[in-house]
């Protein structure tokens, strides 16, 4: 089983930045595609960003494109989400997710992910 633990969430003012990290129980993320999702109060979980197994391909939700950057750090078995120019509407619990080791492609679909972290709260004040 793959265990994922998110960190880096917190309270930040609009326009500020946060860097979320997701640590995996595996030694490396090199064999898994990864994704970030978020869920705001009263809302359904939505796609934020994803990265392919190789790290060569990334995809972003339109709402965060140009502001967020997903990256992998295989040597530390970690995936990151750099969030810049944060807006109050970015407030949500952010979840890290990992695909099966057999899946190499990035994906925006929640059902394509086999493992999920418990989430980290991001709150952006006006």
DSSP file (Angstrom, degrees, kcal/mol; ACC not computed):
  #  RESIDUE AA STRUCTURE BP1 BP2  ACC     N-H-->O    O-->H-N    N-H-->O    O-->H-N    TCO  KAPPA ALPHA  PHI   PSI    X-CA   Y-CA   Z-CA
    1    1 A X              0   0    0      0, 0.0     2,-0.5     0, 0.0   114,-0.0   0.000 360.0 360.0 360.0 146.0    0.0    0.0    0.0
    2    2 A X        -     0   0    0     96,-0.1     2,-0.5    23,-0.1   114,-0.2  -0.887 360.0-158.1-102.6 124.5    1.1    3.5   -0.7
    3    3 A X        -     0   0    0     -2,-0.5    22,-1.5   112,-0.1     2,-0.4  -0.885   7.1-165.9-104.0 132.4    0.7    6.1    2.0
    4    4 A X  E     -A   24   0A   0     -2,-0.5   114,-0.5   112,-0.4     2,-0.4  -0.961   5.2-172.6-120.9 133.9    0.5    9.7    1.1
    5    5 A X  E     -A   23   0A   0     18,-2.1    18,-2.5    -2,-0.4     2,-0.2  -0.976  10.1-153.2-130.4 118.5    0.9   12.6    3.5
    6    6 A X  E     +A   22   0A   0     -2,-0.4     2,-0.3    16,-0.2    16,-0.2  -0.568  19.9 166.1 -88.3 152.7    0.3   16.2    2.5
    7    7 A X  E     +A   21   0A   0     14,-2.2    14,-2.7    -2,-0.2   113,-0.1  -0.964  40.8  68.1-154.1 167.0    1.9   19.2    4.2
    8    8 A X        +     0   0    0      1,-0.3    11,-0.3    -2,-0.3    14,-0.1   0.343  63.0 133.3 102.4  -5.7    2.5   22.9    3.6
    9    9 A X        +     0   0    0     12,-0.1    -1,-0.3     9,-0.1     2,-0.3  -0.224  22.4 115.7 -71.8 167.9   -1.1   24.2    4.0
   10   10 A X  E     -d  122   0B   0    111,-0.7   113,-2.9   110,-0.1     2,-0.5  -0.990  62.1 -46.1 164.6-164.0   -2.0   27.2    6.1
   11   11 A X  E     +d  123   0B   0     -2,-0.3     2,-0.3   111,-0.2   113,-0.2  -0.867  53.4 163.8-104.0 130.5   -3.4   30.7    6.1
   12   12 A X  E     -d  124   0B   0    111,-2.5   113,-2.4    -2,-0.5     2,-0.1  -0.988  35.4-110.7-144.0 151.0   -2.2   33.2    3.6
   13   13 A X  E >   -d  125   0B   0     -2,-0.3     3,-2.3   111,-0.2    73,-0.2  -0.468  50.8 -82.4 -78.8 153.6   -3.4   36.5    2.3
   14   14 A X  T 3  S+     0   0    0    111,-2.2    73,-0.2     1,-0.3    -1,-0.1  -0.279 119.6  29.3 -54.5 136.7   -4.7   36.9   -1.2
   15   15 A X  T 3  S+     0   0    0     71,-3.1    70,-0.6     1,-0.3    -1,-0.3   0.258 100.2 112.7  92.8 -11.3   -1.8   37.3   -3.7
   16   16 A X    <   -     0   0    0     -3,-2.3    70,-2.3    70,-0.2     2,-0.3  -0.097  59.8-119.8 -84.4-173.5    0.5   35.3   -1.5
   17   17 A X        -     0   0    0     67,-0.2     2,-0.3    68,-0.2    67,-0.2  -0.934  20.5-177.4-132.9 152.5    2.1   31.9   -2.1
   18   18 A X  E     - B   0  83A   0     65,-2.2    65,-3.3    -2,-0.3     2,-0.5  -0.983  15.6-147.3-142.2 150.8    2.1   28.5   -0.6
   19   19 A X  E     - B   0  82A   0     -2,-0.3     2,-0.3   -11,-0.3    63,-0.2  -0.952  15.2-160.3-123.1 111.9    4.0   25.3   -1.5
   20   20 A X  E     - B   0  81A   0     61,-2.6    61,-2.3    -2,-0.5     2,-0.4  -0.646   6.7-163.7 -88.5 146.2    2.3   22.1   -0.8
   21   21 A X  E     -AB   7  80A   0    -14,-2.7   -14,-2.2    -2,-0.3     2,-0.4  -0.956   9.6-160.1-130.0 150.8    4.2   18.9   -0.5
   22   22 A X  E     -AB   6  79A   0     57,-2.1    57,-1.7    -2,-0.4     2,-0.4  -0.973   9.2-160.7-132.5 116.5    3.1   15.2   -0.6
   23   23 A X  E     -AB   5  78A   0    -18,-2.5   -18,-2.1    -2,-0.4     2,-0.3  -0.823   8.4-153.7-101.1 135.8    5.4   12.6    0.8
   24   24 A X  E     -A    4   0A   0     53,-2.2   -20,-0.2    -2,-0.4   -22,-0.0  -0.753  23.0-129.0-108.7 153.9    5.0    8.9   -0.2
   25   25 A X  S    S+     0   0    0    -22,-1.5   -21,-0.1    -2,-0.3    -1,-0.1   0.720  87.7  88.1 -71.4 -21.0    5.8    5.8    1.6
   26   26 A X  S    S-     0   0    0    -23,-0.2    -2,-0.2     1,-0.1     3,-0.1  -0.334  88.5-119.5 -73.5 160.2    7.7    4.6   -1.4
   27   27 A X  S    S+     0   0    0      1,-0.2     2,-0.3    -2,-0.1    50,-0.2   0.783  92.5  11.8 -70.5 -26.9   11.3    5.4   -2.0
   28   28 A X        -     0   0    0     49,-0.1     3,-0.3    48,-0.1    -1,-0.2  -0.992  52.1-145.2-150.6 154.6   10.5    7.2   -5.2
   29   29 A X  S >  S+     0   0    0     -2,-0.3     3,-2.2     1,-0.2    45,-0.1   0.309  72.3 109.4 -95.2   4.9    7.6    8.6   -7.3
   30   30 A X  T 3  S+     0   0    0      1,-0.3    -1,-0.2    44,-0.2    44,-0.0   0.722  77.9  46.8 -59.5 -23.6    9.3    7.7  -10.5
   31   31 A X  T 3  S+     0   0    0     -3,-0.3     2,-0.4    23,-0.0    -1,-0.3   0.226 105.4  69.6-104.0  14.1    6.9    4.9  -11.3
   32   32 A X    <   -     0   0    0     -3,-2.2     2,-0.3    21,-0.3    72,-0.1  -0.991  68.3-135.6-136.6 140.1    3.7    6.8  -10.6
   33   33 A X        -     0   0    0     70,-0.8    66,-2.5    67,-0.4     2,-0.3  -0.666  33.8-156.3 -81.6 148.2    1.7    9.6  -12.1
   34   34 A X  E     -FE  51  98B   0     17,-2.2    17,-2.7    -2,-0.3     2,-0.3  -0.846  12.9-170.9-129.2 161.0    0.4   12.0   -9.5
   35   35 A X  E     -FE  50  97B   0     62,-2.4    62,-2.4    -2,-0.3     2,-0.4  -0.989  16.1-142.1-149.2 158.6   -2.3   14.5   -9.0
   36   36 A X  E     +FE  49  96B   0     13,-3.3    12,-2.2    -2,-0.3    13,-1.8  -0.985  23.3 174.6-120.4 134.5   -3.6   17.3   -6.8
   37   37 A X  E     -FE  47  95B   0     58,-2.6    58,-3.5    -2,-0.4     2,-0.3  -0.879  10.7-156.5-130.2 163.5   -7.3   17.8   -6.1
   38   38 A X  E     -FE  46  94B   0      8,-2.4     8,-3.2    -2,-0.3     2,-0.4  -0.983   7.0-159.5-143.4 155.6   -9.1   20.1   -3.8
   39   39 A X  E     - E   0  93B   0     54,-2.1    54,-2.3    -2,-0.3     2,-0.2  -0.944   9.6-159.1-139.8 115.1  -12.5   20.3   -2.0
   40   40 A X    >   -     0   0    0      4,-0.4     3,-2.4    -2,-0.4    52,-0.1  -0.515  45.4 -73.7 -86.7 158.7  -14.0   23.5   -0.8
   41   41 A X  T 3  S+     0   0    0      1,-0.3    -1,-0.1    -2,-0.2     3,-0.1  -0.289 120.3   4.7 -54.8 128.6  -16.7   23.6    1.9
   42   42 A X  T 3  S+     0   0    0      1,-0.3    -1,-0.3    -3,-0.1     2,-0.3   0.521 113.8 105.5  75.5   4.8  -20.0   22.4    0.5
   43   43 A X  S <  S-     0   0    0     -3,-2.4    -1,-0.3     1,-0.0     2,-0.2  -0.749  72.5-107.3-115.8 162.5  -18.4   21.6   -2.8
   44   44 A X        -     0   0    0     -2,-0.3    -4,-0.4     1,-0.1     2,-0.1  -0.499  48.6 -87.6 -81.7 156.9  -17.4   18.4   -4.6
   45   45 A X        -     0   0    0     -2,-0.2     2,-0.3    -6,-0.2    -6,-0.2  -0.436  52.0-164.3 -65.2 134.7  -13.8   17.5   -5.0
   46   46 A X  E     -F   38   0B   0     -8,-3.2    -8,-2.4    -2,-0.1     2,-0.1  -0.900  21.8-102.3-127.0 153.6  -12.2   19.0   -8.1
   47   47 A X  E     +F   37   0B   0     -2,-0.3   -10,-0.2   -10,-0.2     3,-0.1  -0.434  36.6 166.6 -70.7 141.1   -9.2   18.5  -10.2
   48   48 A X  E     -     0   0B   0    -12,-2.2    13,-2.5     1,-0.4     2,-0.3   0.685  58.8 -22.8-118.6 -56.8   -6.3   20.9   -9.7
   49   49 A X  E     -FG  36  60B   0    -13,-1.8   -13,-3.3    11,-0.2    -1,-0.4  -0.991  50.1-167.5-158.4 156.2   -3.1   19.5  -11.3
   50   50 A X  E     -FG  35  59B   0      9,-2.1     9,-2.0    -2,-0.3     2,-0.4  -0.987   4.5-159.6-147.8 155.5   -1.5   16.3  -12.5
   51   51 A X  E     -FG  34  58B   0    -17,-2.7   -17,-2.2    -2,-0.3     7,-0.2  -0.999  23.6-117.3-139.0 139.2    1.9   15.1  -13.6
   52   52 A X    >   -     0   0    0      5,-2.6     3,-0.7    -2,-0.4    53,-0.2  -0.158  35.6-100.1 -70.8 168.2    2.8   12.1  -15.6
   53   53 A X  T 3  S+     0   0    0     51,-3.1   -21,-0.3     1,-0.3    52,-0.1   0.872 125.4  44.6 -57.3 -39.5    5.0    9.3  -14.3
   54   54 A X  T 3  S-     0   0    0     50,-0.4    -1,-0.3   -23,-0.1    18,-0.1   0.674 107.7-125.8 -78.7 -17.4    8.0   10.6  -16.1
   55   55 A X  S <  S+     0   0    0     -3,-0.7    -2,-0.1     2,-0.2    17,-0.1   0.429  82.4 111.6  85.6  -1.0    7.3   14.2  -15.1
   56   56 A X        +     0   0    0      1,-0.1     2,-0.5    -5,-0.1    -3,-0.0   0.750  69.6  52.5 -78.4 -24.6    7.3   15.3  -18.7
   57   57 A X        +     0   0    0      2,-0.0    -5,-2.6     0, 0.0     2,-0.3  -0.947  61.9 176.5-120.5 131.4    3.6   16.1  -19.0
   58   58 A X  E     -G   51   0B   0     -2,-0.5     2,-0.3    -7,-0.2    -7,-0.2  -0.953   6.9-168.3-129.3 151.4    1.6   18.3  -16.7
   59   59 A X  E     -G   50   0B   0     -9,-2.0    -9,-2.1    -2,-0.3     2,-0.3  -0.984   5.4-166.5-137.7 148.5   -2.0   19.4  -16.8
   60   60 A X  E     -G   49   0B   0     -2,-0.3   -11,-0.2   -11,-0.2     2,-0.1  -0.968  27.6-107.6-136.2 149.5   -3.9   22.0  -14.9
   61   61 A X    >>  -     0   0    0    -13,-2.5     3,-1.6    -2,-0.3     4,-1.4  -0.470  36.8-118.0 -67.0 147.3   -7.4   23.1  -14.2
   62   62 A X  T 34 S+     0   0    0      1,-0.3    -1,-0.1     2,-0.2     3,-0.1   0.830 112.1  63.1 -57.8 -31.9   -8.3   26.3  -16.0
   63   63 A X  T 34 S+     0   0    0      1,-0.2    -1,-0.3     3,-0.0   -15,-0.1   0.709 115.4  28.7 -68.1 -20.2   -9.0   28.0  -12.7
   64   64 A X  T X> S+     0   0    0     -3,-1.6     3,-2.4   -16,-0.2     4,-2.1   0.478  85.3 127.9-118.3  -6.3   -5.3   27.6  -11.6
   65   65 A X  T 3< S+     0   0    0     -4,-1.4     4,-0.1     1,-0.3   -16,-0.0  -0.277  79.7  17.5 -58.4 131.7   -3.5   27.6  -14.9
   66   66 A X  T 34 S+     0   0    0      2,-0.5    -1,-0.3     1,-0.0     3,-0.1   0.252 125.1  59.1  90.2 -12.6   -0.7   30.1  -14.9
   67   67 A X  T <4 S+     0   0    0     -3,-2.4    17,-2.1     1,-0.1     2,-0.3   0.693  97.7  54.0-115.3 -34.3   -0.7   30.3  -11.1
   68   68 A X  E  <  -C   83   0A   0     -4,-2.1    -2,-0.5    15,-0.2     2,-0.4  -0.778  59.2-166.2-107.3 149.6    0.0   26.8   -9.8
   69   69 A X  E     -C   82   0A   0     13,-2.2    13,-3.0    -2,-0.3     2,-0.4  -0.985   5.4-156.9-136.7 125.3    2.9   24.5  -10.7
   70   70 A X  E     +C   81   0A   0     -2,-0.4     2,-0.3    11,-0.2    11,-0.2  -0.800  21.0 168.4 -99.1 142.7    3.1   20.8  -10.0
   71   71 A X  E     -C   80   0A   0      9,-1.9     9,-2.9    -2,-0.4     2,-0.4  -0.985  26.2-132.6-150.3 158.1    6.4   19.0   -9.8
   72   72 A X  E     -C   79   0A   0     -2,-0.3     2,-0.3     7,-0.2     7,-0.2  -0.890   7.2-168.6-113.8 145.4    8.0   15.8   -8.8
   73   73 A X  E > > +C   78   0A   0      5,-3.3     5,-1.8    -2,-0.4     3,-1.5  -0.748  11.6 178.4-130.0  82.0   11.0   15.3   -6.6
   74   74 A X  G > 5S+     0   0    0     -2,-0.3     3,-1.4     1,-0.3   -44,-0.2   0.811  73.7  63.4 -60.9 -35.0   11.7   11.6   -7.1
   75   75 A X  G 3 5S+     0   0    0      1,-0.3    -1,-0.3   -47,-0.1    -2,-0.0   0.786 114.4  34.9 -61.8 -26.3   14.9   11.5   -4.9
   76   76 A X  G < 5S-     0   0    0     -3,-1.5    -1,-0.3     2,-0.2   -52,-0.2   0.254 110.0-120.1-109.7   9.8   12.7   12.5   -1.9
   77   77 A X  T < 5S+     0   0    0     -3,-1.4   -53,-2.2    -4,-0.3     2,-0.3   0.916  71.0 130.6  51.4  49.1    9.6   10.5   -3.0
   78   78 A X  E   < -BC  23  73A   0     -5,-1.8    -5,-3.3   -55,-0.2     2,-0.4  -0.943  47.6-159.3-135.4 152.3    7.7   13.8   -3.1
   79   79 A X  E     -BC  22  72A   0    -57,-1.7   -57,-2.1    -2,-0.3     2,-0.3  -0.977  19.9-159.3-126.3 144.0    5.3   15.8   -5.3
   80   80 A X  E     -BC  21  71A   0     -9,-2.9    -9,-1.9    -2,-0.4     2,-0.4  -0.844  16.2-156.3-125.2 157.9    4.8   19.5   -4.8
   81   81 A X  E     -BC  20  70A   0    -61,-2.3   -61,-2.6    -2,-0.3     2,-0.6  -0.891  12.1-159.8-133.6 103.7    2.3   22.1   -5.7
   82   82 A X  E     -BC  19  69A   0    -13,-3.0   -13,-2.2    -2,-0.4     2,-0.6  -0.747  11.3-165.3 -83.6 121.3    3.6   25.6   -5.9
   83   83 A X  E     +BC  18  68A   0    -65,-3.3   -65,-2.2    -2,-0.6     2,-0.3  -0.934  11.3 174.1-116.3 114.5    0.7   28.0   -5.6
   84   84 A X        +     0   0    0    -17,-2.1   -67,-0.2    -2,-0.6   -68,-0.1  -0.741  59.5  22.6-114.5 163.4    1.2   31.6   -6.5
   85   85 A X  S    S-     0   0    0    -70,-0.6    -1,-0.2    -2,-0.3   -68,-0.2   0.900  85.0-159.2  49.1  48.4   -1.2   34.6   -6.7
   86   86 A X        -     0   0    0    -70,-2.3   -71,-3.1    -3,-0.2     2,-0.3  -0.243   8.1-158.3 -64.4 144.8   -3.6   32.9   -4.4
   87   87 A X    >   -     0   0    0    -73,-0.2     3,-2.4    -3,-0.1     4,-0.3  -0.850  31.2-111.2-119.5 155.2   -7.2   33.9   -4.4
   88   88 A X  G >  S+     0   0    0     -2,-0.3     3,-1.8     1,-0.3    36,-0.4   0.842 117.2  63.5 -54.4 -33.4   -9.9   33.5   -1.7
   89   89 A X  G 3  S+     0   0    0      1,-0.3    -1,-0.3    34,-0.1   -49,-0.1   0.567  88.3  70.3 -70.4  -7.1  -11.6   31.0   -4.0
   90   90 A X  G <  S+     0   0    0     -3,-2.4    -1,-0.3    34,-0.0    -2,-0.2   0.548  70.2 121.0 -81.7  -8.1   -8.6   28.8   -3.7
   91   91 A X    <   +     0   0    0     -3,-1.8     2,-0.3    -4,-0.3    32,-0.2  -0.386  40.9 105.9 -60.1 123.7   -9.5   28.1   -0.1
   92   92 A X  E    S- H   0 122B   0     30,-1.9    30,-2.6    -2,-0.2     2,-0.6  -0.970  76.1 -79.8-178.7 171.3  -10.1   24.3    0.2
   93   93 A X  E     -EH  39 121B   0    -54,-2.3   -54,-2.1    -2,-0.3     2,-0.5  -0.865  48.5-145.6 -89.6 126.6   -8.6   21.1    1.5
   94   94 A X  E     -EH  38 120B   0     26,-2.9    26,-1.8    -2,-0.6     2,-0.4  -0.824  12.7-161.3-101.8 131.5   -6.0   20.0   -0.9
   95   95 A X  E     -E   37   0B   0    -58,-3.5   -58,-2.6    -2,-0.5     2,-0.4  -0.910   9.9-146.4-116.6 136.2   -5.5   16.3   -1.5
   96   96 A X  E     -E   36   0B   0     -2,-0.4    21,-2.4   -60,-0.2     2,-0.3  -0.785  22.8-173.1 -93.3 141.8   -2.5   14.5   -3.0
   97   97 A X  E     -EI  35 116B   0    -62,-2.4   -62,-2.4    -2,-0.4     2,-0.4  -0.990  12.3-155.3-140.2 147.4   -3.3   11.4   -5.1
   98   98 A X  E     -EI  34 115B   0     17,-2.3    17,-2.1    -2,-0.3    16,-1.7  -0.957  12.7-138.0-123.6 140.3   -1.2    8.6   -6.8
   99   99 A X        -     0   0    0    -66,-2.5    14,-0.2    -2,-0.4    13,-0.0  -0.376  42.1 -75.4 -85.1 170.5   -2.1    6.4   -9.7
  100  100 A X    >   -     0   0    0     12,-0.5     3,-1.6     1,-0.1   -67,-0.4  -0.259  41.9-114.6 -59.6 152.8   -1.5    2.7  -10.0
  101  101 A X  T 3  S+     0   0    0      1,-0.3    -1,-0.1   -69,-0.1    -2,-0.0   0.693 118.1  59.1 -64.4 -17.2    2.1    1.8  -10.7
  102  102 A X  T 3  S+     0   0    0      2,-0.0     2,-0.6   -70,-0.0    -1,-0.3   0.581  91.0  82.0 -86.2 -11.5    0.8    0.5  -14.0
  103  103 A X    <   +     0   0    0     -3,-1.6   -70,-0.8     1,-0.1    -4,-0.1  -0.848  46.4 169.1-100.1 124.4   -0.5    3.9  -15.0
  104  104 A X        +     0   0    0     -2,-0.6   -51,-3.1   -72,-0.1   -50,-0.4   0.649  48.2  91.6-104.6 -20.9    2.0    6.3  -16.5
  105  105 A X  S    S-     0   0    0    -53,-0.2   -72,-0.2   -52,-0.1   -54,-0.1  -0.446  76.3-115.2 -83.3 149.3   -0.3    9.0  -17.8
  106  106 A X        -     0   0    0     -2,-0.1     2,-0.3   -56,-0.1   -54,-0.1  -0.438  38.4-169.8 -70.7 154.9   -1.4   12.1  -16.0
  107  107 A X        -     0   0    0    -73,-0.3   -56,-0.1   -56,-0.1   -58,-0.1  -0.995  34.0-159.2-153.6 144.2   -5.1   12.3  -15.4
  108  108 A X        +     0   0    0     -2,-0.3     2,-0.5   -61,-0.1   -61,-0.2   0.348  68.8 102.2 -99.6   2.6   -7.8   14.7  -14.2
  109  109 A X    >   -     0   0    0      1,-0.1     3,-1.5   -63,-0.1     4,-0.2  -0.772  63.7-149.2 -95.2 127.2  -10.2   12.0  -13.2
  110  110 A X  G >  S+     0   0    0     -2,-0.5     3,-1.6     1,-0.3    -1,-0.1   0.847  96.9  61.6 -60.6 -34.8  -10.6   11.1   -9.6
  111  111 A X  G 3  S+     0   0    0      1,-0.3    -1,-0.3    -3,-0.0    -2,-0.0   0.634  92.4  66.5 -69.3 -12.9  -11.4    7.5  -10.4
  112  112 A X  G <  S+     0   0    0     -3,-1.5   -12,-0.5   -13,-0.0     2,-0.5   0.483  86.4  86.3 -85.3  -2.3   -8.0    7.1  -12.1
  113  113 A X    <   -     0   0    0     -3,-1.6   -14,-0.3    -4,-0.2     3,-0.1  -0.857  52.6-172.6-106.9 133.3   -6.2    7.5   -8.8
  114  114 A X        +     0   0    0    -16,-1.7     2,-0.4    -2,-0.5   -15,-0.2   0.737  69.7  41.5 -93.5 -27.2   -5.6    4.5   -6.5
  115  115 A X  E     -I   98   0B   0    -17,-2.1   -17,-2.3  -114,-0.0     2,-0.4  -0.964  61.3-172.5-131.3 142.6   -4.2    6.3   -3.4
  116  116 A X  E     -I   97   0B   0     -2,-0.4  -112,-0.4   -19,-0.2   -19,-0.2  -0.979  16.3-135.6-134.7 143.8   -5.2    9.4   -1.6
  117  117 A X        -     0   0    0    -21,-2.4  -112,-0.2    -2,-0.4     3,-0.1  -0.282  33.2-107.1 -83.6 179.5   -3.7   11.5    1.3
  118  118 A X        -     0   0    0   -114,-0.5  -113,-0.1     1,-0.2   -23,-0.1   0.571  61.9-116.8 -87.8 -10.1   -5.8   12.9    4.1
  119  119 A X        -     0   0    0    -23,-0.1     2,-0.4     1,-0.1   -24,-0.2   0.070  14.5-120.0  96.5 155.7   -5.5   16.5    2.8
  120  120 A X  E     - H   0  94B   0    -26,-1.8   -26,-2.9  -113,-0.1     2,-0.3  -1.000  28.1-117.8-135.4 135.2   -4.1   19.7    4.0
  121  121 A X  E     - H   0  93B   0     -2,-0.4  -111,-0.7   -28,-0.2     2,-0.5  -0.537  24.9-171.9 -79.1 131.4   -6.1   22.9    4.6
  122  122 A X  E     -dH  10  92B   0    -30,-2.6   -30,-1.9    -2,-0.3     2,-0.5  -0.990   4.6-176.8-120.6 122.5   -5.4   26.0    2.5
  123  123 A X  E     -d   11   0B   0   -113,-2.9  -111,-2.5    -2,-0.5     2,-0.6  -0.979   7.0-166.5-124.1 123.8   -7.1   29.2    3.5
  124  124 A X  E     -d   12   0B   0     -2,-0.5  -111,-0.2   -36,-0.4     2,-0.2  -0.937  11.5-151.6-112.2 117.0   -6.7   32.4    1.6
  125  125 A X  E      d   13   0B   0   -113,-2.4  -111,-2.2    -2,-0.6   -37,-0.1  -0.575 360.0 360.0 -87.0 149.9   -7.9   35.6    3.3
  126  126 A X              0   0    0     -2,-0.2    -1,-0.1  -113,-0.2  -113,-0.1   0.492 360.0 360.0 -63.0 360.0   -9.2   38.6    1.3
